[in-house]
């Protein structure tokens, strides 16, 4: 049995990162760009607009809850690829409806399959790191940083796609955006096909471990109370970050920023996500307690509150850069914490538990921020709430001790 080279591990982590681009970069975060034209076209309130991402988060929660049972029946590679294909299909279906109810259902289904992609990919990336521990933080960051590629593609391609559809006289130009994203996701699935076959081979050879072996002794139950501060901090991260990603483009448009500025803002945010894979790798390698999660949550709260306080272009762009450089690394910090504190047989359960808490926070965030934004304070007050949730999450995560 030949151990994969370090370069092979990097290449595999990059291939897996296309799944992160699908599940978060396009299936979830592209909606921040589509919210303003969909809201204007369909006469939505901010509460209903936020409910679309709440529906996506609800599906994500259901997917995360189902994942441990799925991983006992199928291996992580099968779950990962199935989720990626289904997410591509569900995104395309979103372009065929204008009524709120079927759109909400499509967001639930896309969230469900996205959870299978993102969590299974995170598990595989953690196992890759086990093959070369000095590169573990870099491999996790490389995988999660793939979300940035999805954000960059969305930022640079959706405005011209919708502009072209408008010029062609389409009544609802945004439907073309969903079809375009579906096609891009399908192309990513094709690009991942061969690398994932190789990953499956490594798994069959035992290099990446196995999901479940009936002959194995039952692992010791996880002491969940000992992880309560990290779980609470991560749940509040879910509440806070999703408000920014859902509504920040709508706020910047209200503040008078033009389409080019919005495109640059979102693209810069995506580039910072990609760069974050290297930026925080050292911190993640040593993330045995809650300090990494606390630090990143605190920085994220700072990035979130800036657009609520000023419309100055330089400050807004700095907010996007800081937010992009940090937010996916909070996700990576939870995986690193699981990897450092639990045996490998419990990684799938541990990552799923953090994902369930995270998804529960995401369910609350968009609706609460939307409801606040429909009031007198507008979107700015909604982002103040998001920043507060992130800072509270930082305070709780700071109290998490290493196991």
ABEGO torsion letter per residue (X at the ends): XBBBBAAAAAAAAAAAAAAAAAAAAAAAAAAAAAAAAAAAAAGBBAAAAAAAAAAAAAAAAAAAAAAAAAAAABBAAAAAAAAAAAAAAAAAAAAABABAAAAAAAAAAAAAAAAAAAAAAAAAAAAAAAABAAAAAAAAAAAAAAAAAAAAAAAAAAAAAAAAAAAAGBABAAAAAAAAAAAAAAAAAAAAAAAAAAAAAAAAAGAAEBABBAABBBBBBBBAAAAAAAAAAAAAAAAAAAAAAAAAAAAAAAAGBBAAAAAAAAAAAAAAAAAAAAAAAAAAAABABAAAAAAAAAAAAAAAAAAAABABAAAAAAAAAAAAAAAAAAAAAAAAAAAAABBAAAAAAAAAAAAAAAAAAAAAAAAAAAAAAABAAEAAAAAAAAAAAAAAAAAAAAABBBX
